[in-house]
Amino acid sequence: MHLERLCGSLLPLQSGIVPRGTRAFVFDSIFQVFLVLGTLVGIVVLGYMLYNAYKYRWGSGNGDKVDDDPLVLGELPTGSGGGRKLATSFFLSMIIVVSLISWTYLTLLYVEDGPPGDDALEIEVEGYQFGWTFTYPNGHTSETLYVPEDRSVRLTLTSADVFHNFGVQELRVKSDAIPGQETTTWFIADETGNYTAQCYELCGAGHSYMTADVVVLSAEEYESWYEQTEQTENGSANQTENASA
């Protein structure tokens, strides 16, 4: 925790260096950075190998000179540059590796904590063999997850029986559902549409059928849907009170 605070003070998550936004954007940014740097390093290494293979090819005369100092077992040859090339390559490699580790760590801190703000939509998720139940702040329950577009959604997950794992591939969200415990995760859907939530933990014979529809609505459509659920919940409560009276 102290290390996280120190890193956050040295390089705040609000800085442009750390990607922010939807989980999909954050993880795609990590992939793209590693892909670009990995490609560049591969090109440099392969190019240097081909250059030396051509320079010291058979018959070129470049490799015919005998060094004054013979090779010694257990010692690293430094070449004509006195080890400067080796030291430079080691130093640059160290900078790249340390920078990537630090940047990735700060980025994953943002993924773990979620975006700042208190306007996140809180939804409770319960997994069972073999389905999902979603409970909204007004008490409405559904087997389909309805969420608004461009709004942070925080899920609190648990399980009614065995271990499950809730995940939506397109939204880059995935979290365990554990019996007797609660886990939390979050996501932001930046496009309206229909997605599929799946269980990613082998949980029984019907594991492959343990799916749920995820419907991302515009803000106006979601408010209209949510108001309808409130009316339904209020009507059910009134019927229950009348029956008990």
Protein Blocks (a to p, Z undefined) as FASTA:
>chain_A
ZZmmmmmmmmcfkbmklccdjfklmmmmmmmmmmmmmmmmmmmmmmmmmmmmmmmgghkl
mmmpccfbdcdehiacebjnnommmmmmmmmmmmmmmmmmmmmmmmmmmmmnopadjkbc
cddddddddddddddfkopacfbdcddehiacddddddfkbccddddfklopacdddehi
acddddddfbgcddddddfbdfbjklmmmccddddddfklmmmmmmmmmmmmmmmmmmmm
mmmZZ
